[in-house]
């Protein structure tokens, strides 16, 4: 793996910013760079979750949260027919 010269990379990052940049702009650029590098390192190390797995997890999580909402609230009070929610669930499978 290639070693990065942080001082040189920081200079290049600063040089890439517009002349009227603020300290906040610089800090944000550093944050974005660190985040991207961390993501790339995780990817190289195989520490990633396939998109399909994330999508399934998000879908299950949505329906779990909806069911919890239904149990904690009277959905008809909000003008939502309980059968309507069941119909949505049926269509999503």
PDB file as gemmi writes it, atoms N, CA and C in Angstrom:
CRYST1    1.000    1.000    1.000  90.00  90.00  90.00 P 1                      
ATOM      1  N   UNK A   1       0.845  -1.189   0.000  1.00  0.00           N  
ATOM      2  CA  UNK A   1       0.000   0.000   0.000  1.00  0.00           C  
ATOM      3  C   UNK A   1       0.885   1.245   0.000  1.00  0.00           C  
ATOM      4  N   UNK A   2       0.463   2.207  -0.723  1.00  0.00           N  
ATOM      5  CA  UNK A   2       1.209   3.450  -0.896  1.00  0.00           C  
ATOM      6  C   UNK A   2       1.080   4.336   0.348  1.00  0.00           C  
ATOM      7  N   UNK A   3       2.221   4.909   0.780  1.00  0.00           N  
ATOM      8  CA  UNK A   3       2.219   5.828   1.905  1.00  0.00           C  
ATOM      9  C   UNK A   3       1.917   7.235   1.397  1.00  0.00           C  
ATOM     10  N   UNK A   4       1.008   7.913   2.084  1.00  0.00           N  
ATOM     11  CA  UNK A   4       0.612   9.260   1.677  1.00  0.00           C  
ATOM     12  C   UNK A   4       1.392  10.278   2.494  1.00  0.00           C  
ATOM     13  N   UNK A   5       1.957  11.259   1.808  1.00  0.00           N  
ATOM     14  CA  UNK A   5       2.630  12.361   2.476  1.00  0.00           C  
ATOM     15  C   UNK A   5       1.530  13.362   2.845  1.00  0.00           C  
ATOM     16  N   UNK A   6       1.138  13.362   4.112  1.00  0.00           N  
ATOM     17  CA  UNK A   6       0.017  14.183   4.576  1.00  0.00           C  
ATOM     18  C   UNK A   6       0.257  15.660   4.316  1.00  0.00           C  
ATOM     19  N   UNK A   7       1.464  16.122   4.550  1.00  0.00           N  
ATOM     20  CA  UNK A   7       1.773  17.535   4.352  1.00  0.00           C  
ATOM     21  C   UNK A   7       1.571  17.929   2.885  1.00  0.00           C  
ATOM     22  N   UNK A   8       2.058  17.101   1.979  1.00  0.00           N  
ATOM     23  CA  UNK A   8       1.901  17.377   0.555  1.00  0.00           C  
ATOM     24  C   UNK A   8       0.426  17.283   0.147  1.00  0.00           C  
ATOM     25  N   UNK A   9      -0.278  16.291   0.649  1.00  0.00           N  
ATOM     26  CA  UNK A   9      -1.701  16.131   0.328  1.00  0.00           C  
ATOM     27  C   UNK A   9      -2.511  17.319   0.852  1.00  0.00           C  
ATOM     28  N   UNK A  10      -2.155  17.815   2.034  1.00  0.00           N  
ATOM     29  CA  UNK A  10      -2.850  18.971   2.597  1.00  0.00           C  
ATOM     30  C   UNK A  10      -2.612  20.223   1.755  1.00  0.00           C  
ATOM     31  N   UNK A  11      -1.392  20.392   1.299  1.00  0.00           N  
ATOM     32  CA  UNK A  11      -1.087  21.540   0.433  1.00  0.00           C  
ATOM     33  C   UNK A  11      -1.889  21.473  -0.863  1.00  0.00           C  
ATOM     34  N   UNK A  12      -1.972  20.273  -1.443  1.00  0.00           N  
ATOM     35  CA  UNK A  12      -2.742  20.105  -2.681  1.00  0.00           C  
ATOM     36  C   UNK A  12      -4.226  20.382  -2.433  1.00  0.00           C  
ATOM     37  N   UNK A  13      -4.716  19.936  -1.299  1.00  0.00           N  
ATOM     38  CA  UNK A  13      -6.115  20.175  -0.959  1.00  0.00           C  
ATOM     39  C   UNK A  13      -6.383  21.674  -0.811  1.00  0.00           C  
ATOM     40  N   UNK A  14      -5.494  22.362  -0.125  1.00  0.00           N  
ATOM     41  CA  UNK A  14      -5.636  23.812   0.055  1.00  0.00           C  
ATOM     42  C   UNK A  14      -5.571  24.516  -1.297  1.00  0.00           C  
ATOM     43  N   UNK A  15      -4.647  24.100  -2.138  1.00  0.00           N  
ATOM     44  CA  UNK A  15      -4.506  24.717  -3.463  1.00  0.00           C  
ATOM     45  C   UNK A  15      -5.734  24.489  -4.345  1.00  0.00           C  
ATOM     46  N   UNK A  16      -6.461  23.422  -4.084  1.00  0.00           N  
ATOM     47  CA  UNK A  16      -7.637  23.121  -4.906  1.00  0.00           C  
ATOM     48  C   UNK A  16      -8.870  23.930  -4.489  1.00  0.00           C  
ATOM     49  N   UNK A  17      -8.798  24.581  -3.327  1.00  0.00           N  
ATOM     50  CA  UNK A  17      -9.933  25.381  -2.847  1.00  0.00           C  
ATOM     51  C   UNK A  17      -9.973  26.740  -3.542  1.00  0.00           C  
ATOM     52  N   UNK A  18     -11.155  27.296  -3.713  1.00  0.00           N  
ATOM     53  CA  UNK A  18     -11.254  28.647  -4.277  1.00  0.00           C  
ATOM     54  C   UNK A  18     -10.559  29.670  -3.370  1.00  0.00           C  
ATOM     55  N   UNK A  19     -10.169  30.783  -3.958  1.00  0.00           N  
ATOM     56  CA  UNK A  19      -9.449  31.824  -3.211  1.00  0.00           C  
ATOM     57  C   UNK A  19     -10.251  32.386  -2.044  1.00  0.00           C  
ATOM     58  N   UNK A  20     -11.559  32.413  -2.162  1.00  0.00           N  
ATOM     59  CA  UNK A  20     -12.383  33.012  -1.102  1.00  0.00           C  
ATOM     60  C   UNK A  20     -12.879  31.980  -0.086  1.00  0.00           C  
ATOM     61  N   UNK A  21     -12.186  30.834   0.028  1.00  0.00           N  
ATOM     62  CA  UNK A  21     -12.596  29.772   0.955  1.00  0.00           C  
ATOM     63  C   UNK A  21     -12.459  30.220   2.406  1.00  0.00           C  
ATOM     64  N   UNK A  22     -13.292  29.632   3.228  1.00  0.00           N  
ATOM     65  CA  UNK A  22     -13.257  29.913   4.674  1.00  0.00           C  
ATOM     66  C   UNK A  22     -12.589  28.749   5.395  1.00  0.00           C  
ATOM     67  N   UNK A  23     -12.341  28.950   6.684  1.00  0.00           N  
ATOM     68  CA  UNK A  23     -11.812  27.863   7.506  1.00  0.00           C  
ATOM     69  C   UNK A  23     -12.785  26.685   7.500  1.00  0.00           C  
ATOM     70  N   UNK A  24     -14.078  26.995   7.540  1.00  0.00           N  
ATOM     71  CA  UNK A  24     -15.089  25.937   7.493  1.00  0.00           C  
ATOM     72  C   UNK A  24     -15.001  25.147   6.192  1.00  0.00           C  
ATOM     73  N   UNK A  25     -14.756  25.838   5.077  1.00  0.00           N  
ATOM     74  CA  UNK A  25     -14.596  25.152   3.794  1.00  0.00           C  
ATOM     75  C   UNK A  25     -13.412  24.185   3.849  1.00  0.00           C  
ATOM     76  N   UNK A  26     -12.320  24.662   4.431  1.00  0.00           N  
ATOM     77  CA  UNK A  26     -11.127  23.826   4.546  1.00  0.00           C  
ATOM     78  C   UNK A  26     -11.393  22.615   5.441  1.00  0.00           C  
ATOM     79  N   UNK A  27     -12.015  22.847   6.573  1.00  0.00           N  
ATOM     80  CA  UNK A  27     -12.311  21.736   7.487  1.00  0.00           C  
ATOM     81  C   UNK A  27     -13.246  20.721   6.832  1.00  0.00           C  
ATOM     82  N   UNK A  28     -14.223  21.214   6.073  1.00  0.00           N  
ATOM     83  CA  UNK A  28     -15.144  20.316   5.391  1.00  0.00           C  
ATOM     84  C   UNK A  28     -14.408  19.491   4.333  1.00  0.00           C  
ATOM     85  N   UNK A  29     -13.524  20.134   3.584  1.00  0.00           N  
ATOM     86  CA  UNK A  29     -12.755  19.429   2.559  1.00  0.00           C  
ATOM     87  C   UNK A  29     -11.892  18.333   3.187  1.00  0.00           C  
ATOM     88  N   UNK A  30     -11.294  18.636   4.324  1.00  0.00           N  
ATOM     89  CA  UNK A  30     -10.485  17.627   5.031  1.00  0.00           C  
ATOM     90  C   UNK A  30     -11.382  16.479   5.500  1.00  0.00           C  
ATOM     91  N   UNK A  31     -12.539  16.820   6.056  1.00  0.00           N  
ATOM     92  CA  UNK A  31     -13.482  15.800   6.525  1.00  0.00           C  
ATOM     93  C   UNK A  31     -13.902  14.885   5.373  1.00  0.00           C  
ATOM     94  N   UNK A  32     -14.246  15.473   4.232  1.00  0.00           N  
ATOM     95  CA  UNK A  32     -14.673  14.682   3.082  1.00  0.00           C  
ATOM     96  C   UNK A  32     -13.539  13.772   2.625  1.00  0.00           C  
ATOM     97  N   UNK A  33     -12.352  14.311   2.559  1.00  0.00           N  
ATOM     98  CA  UNK A  33     -11.196  13.512   2.121  1.00  0.00           C  
ATOM     99  C   UNK A  33     -10.967  12.339   3.061  1.00  0.00           C  
ATOM    100  N   UNK A  34     -11.008  12.596   4.368  1.00  0.00           N  
ATOM    101  CA  UNK A  34     -10.813  11.522   5.340  1.00  0.00           C  
ATOM    102  C   UNK A  34     -11.902  10.461   5.214  1.00  0.00           C  
ATOM    103  N   UNK A  35     -13.131  10.900   5.034  1.00  0.00           N  
ATOM    104  CA  UNK A  35     -14.255   9.976   4.923  1.00  0.00           C  
ATOM    105  C   UNK A  35     -14.122   9.094   3.683  1.00  0.00           C  
ATOM    106  N   UNK A  36     -13.774   9.701   2.573  1.00  0.00           N  
ATOM    107  CA  UNK A  36     -13.593   8.935   1.330  1.00  0.00           C  
ATOM    108  C   UNK A  36     -12.438   7.948   1.489  1.00  0.00           C  
ATOM    109  N   UNK A  37     -11.333   8.389   2.051  1.00  0.00           N  
ATOM    110  CA  UNK A  37     -10.192   7.491   2.235  1.00  0.00           C  
ATOM    111  C   UNK A  37     -10.533   6.337   3.161  1.00  0.00           C  
ATOM    112  N   UNK A  38     -11.295   6.610   4.222  1.00  0.00           N  
ATOM    113  CA  UNK A  38     -11.704   5.541   5.140  1.00  0.00           C  
ATOM    114  C   UNK A  38     -12.615   4.543   4.428  1.00  0.00           C  
ATOM    115  N   UNK A  39     -13.512   5.048   3.593  1.00  0.00           N  
ATOM    116  CA  UNK A  39     -14.393   4.166   2.834  1.00  0.00           C  
ATOM    117  C   UNK A  39     -13.631   3.298   1.853  1.00  0.00           C  
ATOM    118  N   UNK A  40     -12.661   3.895   1.168  1.00  0.00           N  
ATOM    119  CA  UNK A  40     -11.841   3.125   0.231  1.00  0.00           C  
ATOM    120  C   UNK A  40     -11.021   2.058   0.956  1.00  0.00           C  
ATOM    121  N   UNK A  41     -10.496   2.408   2.124  1.00  0.00           N  
ATOM    122  CA  UNK A  41      -9.731   1.432   2.907  1.00  0.00           C  
ATOM    123  C   UNK A  41     -10.632   0.281   3.363  1.00  0.00           C  
ATOM    124  N   UNK A  42     -11.835   0.605   3.797  1.00  0.00           N  
ATOM    125  CA  UNK A  42     -12.777  -0.446   4.195  1.00  0.00           C  
ATOM    126  C   UNK A  42     -13.105  -1.354   3.025  1.00  0.00           C  
ATOM    127  N   UNK A  43     -13.273  -0.761   1.875  1.00  0.00           N  
ATOM    128  CA  UNK A  43     -13.566  -1.535   0.667  1.00  0.00           C  
ATOM    129  C   UNK A  43     -12.401  -2.464   0.326  1.00  0.00           C  
ATOM    130  N   UNK A  44     -11.194  -1.930   0.375  1.00  0.00           N  
ATOM    131  CA  UNK A  44     -10.009  -2.755   0.093  1.00  0.00           C  
ATOM    132  C   UNK A  44      -9.878  -3.910   1.077  1.00  0.00           C  
ATOM    133  N   UNK A  45     -10.284  -3.663   2.336  1.00  0.00           N  
ATOM    134  CA  UNK A  45     -10.175  -4.676   3.388  1.00  0.00           C  
ATOM    135  C   UNK A  45     -11.361  -5.635   3.401  1.00  0.00           C  
ATOM    136  N   UNK A  46     -12.284  -5.435   2.462  1.00  0.00           N  
ATOM    137  CA  UNK A  46     -13.450  -6.323   2.384  1.00  0.00           C  
ATOM    138  C   UNK A  46     -14.508  -6.041   3.435  1.00  0.00           C  
ATOM    139  N   UNK A  47     -14.446  -4.890   4.059  1.00  0.00           N  
ATOM    140  CA  UNK A  47     -15.405  -4.520   5.114  1.00  0.00           C  
ATOM    141  C   UNK A  47     -16.552  -3.705   4.525  1.00  0.00           C  
ATOM    142  N   UNK A  48     -17.225  -4.290   3.556  1.00  0.00           N  
ATOM    143  CA  UNK A  48     -18.326  -3.597   2.905  1.00  0.00           C  
ATOM    144  C   UNK A  48     -19.584  -4.452   2.987  1.00  0.00           C  
ATOM    145  N   UNK A  49     -20.717  -3.826   2.830  1.00  0.00           N  
ATOM    146  CA  UNK A  49     -22.001  -4.516   2.818  1.00  0.00           C  
ATOM    147  C   UNK A  49     -22.576  -4.351   1.421  1.00  0.00           C  
ATOM    148  N   UNK A  50     -22.926  -5.448   0.772  1.00  0.00           N  
ATOM    149  CA  UNK A  50     -23.488  -5.343  -0.580  1.00  0.00           C  
ATOM    150  C   UNK A  50     -24.756  -4.495  -0.597  1.00  0.00           C  
ATOM    151  N   UNK A  51     -24.948  -3.758  -1.674  1.00  0.00           N  
ATOM    152  CA  UNK A  51     -26.110  -2.872  -1.810  1.00  0.00           C  
ATOM    153  C   UNK A  51     -27.410  -3.642  -1.617  1.00  0.00           C  
ATOM    154  N   UNK A  52     -27.467  -4.841  -2.172  1.00  0.00           N  
ATOM    155  CA  UNK A  52     -28.686  -5.648  -2.052  1.00  0.00           C  
ATOM    156  C   UNK A  52     -29.020  -5.928  -0.589  1.00  0.00           C  
ATOM    157  N   UNK A  53     -28.001  -6.202   0.214  1.00  0.00           N  
ATOM    158  CA  UNK A  53     -28.216  -6.477   1.635  1.00  0.00           C  
ATOM    159  C   UNK A  53     -28.710  -5.233   2.367  1.00  0.00           C  
ATOM    160  N   UNK A  54     -28.165  -4.095   2.022  1.00  0.00           N  
ATOM    161  CA  UNK A  54     -28.604  -2.839   2.631  1.00  0.00           C  
ATOM    162  C   UNK A  54     -30.053  -2.557   2.266  1.00  0.00           C  
ATOM    163  N   UNK A  55     -30.406  -2.777   0.993  1.00  0.00           N  
ATOM    164  CA  UNK A  55     -31.767  -2.523   0.533  1.00  0.00           C  
ATOM    165  C   UNK A  55     -32.767  -3.407   1.265  1.00  0.00           C  
ATOM    166  N   UNK A  56     -32.451  -4.681   1.419  1.00  0.00           N  
ATOM    167  CA  UNK A  56     -33.347  -5.602   2.129  1.00  0.00           C  
ATOM    168  C   UNK A  56     -33.471  -5.178   3.578  1.00  0.00           C  
ATOM    169  N   UNK A  57     -32.361  -4.833   4.194  1.00  0.00           N  
ATOM    170  CA  UNK A  57     -32.366  -4.411   5.591  1.00  0.00           C  
ATOM    171  C   UNK A  57     -33.204  -3.155   5.787  1.00  0.00           C  
ATOM    172  N   UNK A  58     -33.078  -2.199   4.865  1.00  0.00           N  
ATOM    173  CA  UNK A  58     -33.851  -0.955   4.967  1.00  0.00           C  
ATOM    174  C   UNK A  58     -35.335  -1.229   4.812  1.00  0.00           C  
ATOM    175  N   UNK A  59     -35.691  -2.121   3.904  1.00  0.00           N  
ATOM    176  CA  UNK A  59     -37.094  -2.452   3.677  1.00  0.00           C  
ATOM    177  C   UNK A  59     -37.688  -3.116   4.915  1.00  0.00           C  
ATOM    178  N   UNK A  60     -36.969  -4.078   5.487  1.00  0.00           N  
ATOM    179  CA  UNK A  60     -37.443  -4.749   6.700  1.00  0.00           C  
ATOM    180  C   UNK A  60     -37.567  -3.745   7.834  1.00  0.00           C  
ATOM    181  N   UNK A  61     -36.570  -2.902   7.968  1.00  0.00           N  
ATOM    182  CA  UNK A  61     -36.585  -1.897   9.024  1.00  0.00           C  
ATOM    183  C   UNK A  61     -37.789  -0.965   8.878  1.00  0.00           C  
ATOM    184  N   UNK A  62     -38.105  -0.571   7.640  1.00  0.00           N  
ATOM    185  CA  UNK A  62     -39.255   0.299   7.406  1.00  0.00           C  
ATOM    186  C   UNK A  62     -40.531  -0.360   7.904  1.00  0.00           C  
ATOM    187  N   UNK A  63     -40.730  -1.621   7.513  1.00  0.00           N  
ATOM    188  CA  UNK A  63     -41.972  -2.303   7.903  1.00  0.00           C  
ATOM    189  C   UNK A  63     -42.025  -2.561   9.407  1.00  0.00           C  
ATOM    190  N   UNK A  64     -40.878  -2.826  10.024  1.00  0.00           N  
ATOM    191  CA  UNK A  64     -40.838  -2.989  11.484  1.00  0.00           C  
ATOM    192  C   UNK A  64     -41.217  -1.687  12.174  1.00  0.00           C  
ATOM    193  N   UNK A  65     -40.685  -0.557  11.676  1.00  0.00           N  
ATOM    194  CA  UNK A  65     -41.015   0.744  12.279  1.00  0.00           C  
ATOM    195  C   UNK A  65     -42.477   1.084  12.047  1.00  0.00           C  
ATOM    196  N   UNK A  66     -43.007   0.756  10.883  1.00  0.00           N  
ATOM    197  CA  UNK A  66     -44.417   1.010  10.602  1.00  0.00           C  
ATOM    198  C   UNK A  66     -45.298   0.187  11.537  1.00  0.00           C  
ATOM    199  N   UNK A  67     -44.947  -1.055  11.732  1.00  0.00           N  
ATOM    200  CA  UNK A  67     -45.726  -1.920  12.627  1.00  0.00           C  
ATOM    201  C   UNK A  67     -45.669  -1.382  14.055  1.00  0.00           C  
ATOM    202  N   UNK A  68     -44.518  -0.946  14.482  1.00  0.00           N  
ATOM    203  CA  UNK A  68     -44.385  -0.364  15.819  1.00  0.00           C  
ATOM    204  C   UNK A  68     -45.256   0.891  15.933  1.00  0.00           C  
ATOM    205  N   UNK A  69     -45.252   1.727  14.897  1.00  0.00           N  
ATOM    206  CA  UNK A  69     -46.095   2.923  14.883  1.00  0.00           C  
ATOM    207  C   UNK A  69     -47.562   2.542  15.002  1.00  0.00           C  
ATOM    208  N   UNK A  70     -47.950   1.520  14.234  1.00  0.00           N  
ATOM    209  CA  UNK A  70     -49.348   1.070  14.263  1.00  0.00           C  
ATOM    210  C   UNK A  70     -49.736   0.594  15.659  1.00  0.00           C  
ATOM    211  N   UNK A  71     -48.827  -0.090  16.337  1.00  0.00           N  
ATOM    212  CA  UNK A  71     -49.118  -0.613  17.671  1.00  0.00           C  
ATOM    213  C   UNK A  71     -49.188   0.496  18.718  1.00  0.00           C  
ATOM    214  N   UNK A  72     -48.406   1.530  18.522  1.00  0.00           N  
ATOM    215  CA  UNK A  72     -48.344   2.612  19.501  1.00  0.00           C  
ATOM    216  C   UNK A  72     -49.362   3.711  19.253  1.00  0.00           C  
ATOM    217  N   UNK A  73     -49.980   3.739  18.064  1.00  0.00           N  
ATOM    218  CA  UNK A  73     -50.894   4.817  17.699  1.00  0.00           C  
ATOM    219  C   UNK A  73     -52.159   4.258  17.070  1.00  0.00           C  
ATOM    220  N   UNK A  74     -53.191   5.033  17.170  1.00  0.00           N  
ATOM    221  CA  UNK A  74     -54.432   4.703  16.478  1.00  0.00           C  
ATOM    222  C   UNK A  74     -54.337   5.338  15.098  1.00  0.00           C  
ATOM    223  N   UNK A  75     -53.984   4.514  14.087  1.00  0.00           N  
ATOM    224  CA  UNK A  75     -53.748   5.058  12.755  1.00  0.00           C  
ATOM    225  C   UNK A  75     -55.007   5.676  12.154  1.00  0.00           C  
ATOM    226  N   UNK A  76     -56.153   5.177  12.544  1.00  0.00           N  
ATOM    227  CA  UNK A  76     -57.399   5.739  12.022  1.00  0.00           C  
ATOM    228  C   UNK A  76     -57.576   7.177  12.491  1.00  0.00           C  
ATOM    229  N   UNK A  77     -56.985   7.491  13.626  1.00  0.00           N  
ATOM    230  CA  UNK A  77     -57.010   8.858  14.159  1.00  0.00           C  
ATOM    231  C   UNK A  77     -56.304   9.817  13.196  1.00  0.00           C  
ATOM    232  N   UNK A  78     -55.337   9.294  12.463  1.00  0.00           N  
ATOM    233  CA  UNK A  78     -54.594  10.093  11.491  1.00  0.00           C  
ATOM    234  C   UNK A  78     -55.243  10.046  10.118  1.00  0.00           C  
ATOM    235  N   UNK A  79     -56.384   9.397  10.019  1.00  0.00           N  
ATOM    236  CA  UNK A  79     -57.075   9.286   8.739  1.00  0.00           C  
ATOM    237  C   UNK A  79     -56.515   8.190   7.852  1.00  0.00           C  
ATOM    238  N   UNK A  80     -55.799   7.230   8.464  1.00  0.00           N  
ATOM    239  CA  UNK A  80     -55.210   6.134   7.706  1.00  0.00           C  
ATOM    240  C   UNK A  80     -55.987   4.863   8.030  1.00  0.00           C  
ATOM    241  N   UNK A  81     -56.568   4.278   6.999  1.00  0.00           N  
ATOM    242  CA  UNK A  81     -57.305   3.027   7.167  1.00  0.00           C  
ATOM    243  C   UNK A  81     -56.297   1.892   7.356  1.00  0.00           C  
ATOM    244  N   UNK A  82     -56.514   1.069   8.365  1.00  0.00           N  
ATOM    245  CA  UNK A  82     -55.602  -0.031   8.659  1.00  0.00           C  
ATOM    246  C   UNK A  82     -55.455  -0.971   7.463  1.00  0.00           C  
ATOM    247  N   UNK A  83     -56.519  -1.174   6.712  1.00  0.00           N  
ATOM    248  CA  UNK A  83     -56.460  -2.036   5.531  1.00  0.00           C  
ATOM    249  C   UNK A  83     -55.558  -1.439   4.450  1.00  0.00           C  
ATOM    250  N   UNK A  84     -55.477  -0.137   4.404  1.00  0.00           N  
ATOM    251  CA  UNK A  84     -54.603   0.527   3.437  1.00  0.00           C  
ATOM    252  C   UNK A  84     -53.150   0.132   3.682  1.00  0.00           C  
ATOM    253  N   UNK A  85     -52.728   0.115   4.948  1.00  0.00           N  
ATOM    254  CA  UNK A  85     -51.349  -0.256   5.277  1.00  0.00           C  
ATOM    255  C   UNK A  85     -51.091  -1.703   4.922  1.00  0.00           C  
ATOM    256  N   UNK A  86     -52.044  -2.570   5.171  1.00  0.00           N  
ATOM    257  CA  UNK A  86     -51.893  -3.974   4.807  1.00  0.00           C  
ATOM    258  C   UNK A  86     -51.749  -4.122   3.293  1.00  0.00           C  
ATOM    259  N   UNK A  87     -52.540  -3.332   2.546  1.00  0.00           N  
ATOM    260  CA  UNK A  87     -52.443  -3.364   1.096  1.00  0.00           C  
ATOM    261  C   UNK A  87     -51.071  -2.948   0.605  1.00  0.00           C  
ATOM    262  N   UNK A  88     -50.482  -1.940   1.242  1.00  0.00           N  
ATOM    263  CA  UNK A  88     -49.130  -1.516   0.877  1.00  0.00           C  
ATOM    264  C   UNK A  88     -48.138  -2.645   1.112  1.00  0.00           C  
ATOM    265  N   UNK A  89     -48.273  -3.294   2.254  1.00  0.00           N  
ATOM    266  CA  UNK A  89     -47.343  -4.396   2.580  1.00  0.00           C  
ATOM    267  C   UNK A  89     -47.474  -5.506   1.538  1.00  0.00           C  
ATOM    268  N   UNK A  90     -48.696  -5.850   1.176  1.00  0.00           N  
ATOM    269  CA  UNK A  90     -48.920  -6.921   0.188  1.00  0.00           C  
ATOM    270  C   UNK A  90     -48.294  -6.574  -1.153  1.00  0.00           C  
ATOM    271  N   UNK A  91     -48.398  -5.325  -1.561  1.00  0.00           N  
ATOM    272  CA  UNK A  91     -47.849  -4.901  -2.854  1.00  0.00           C  
ATOM    273  C   UNK A  91     -46.325  -4.874  -2.852  1.00  0.00           C  
ATOM    274  N   UNK A  92     -45.725  -4.716  -1.681  1.00  0.00           N  
ATOM    275  CA  UNK A  92     -44.258  -4.575  -1.619  1.00  0.00           C  
ATOM    276  C   UNK A  92     -43.542  -5.911  -1.668  1.00  0.00           C  
ATOM    277  N   UNK A  93     -44.238  -6.992  -1.478  1.00  0.00           N  
ATOM    278  CA  UNK A  93     -43.573  -8.313  -1.466  1.00  0.00           C  
ATOM    279  C   UNK A  93     -43.456  -8.913  -2.811  1.00  0.00           C  
TER     280      UNK A  93                                                      
END                                                                             
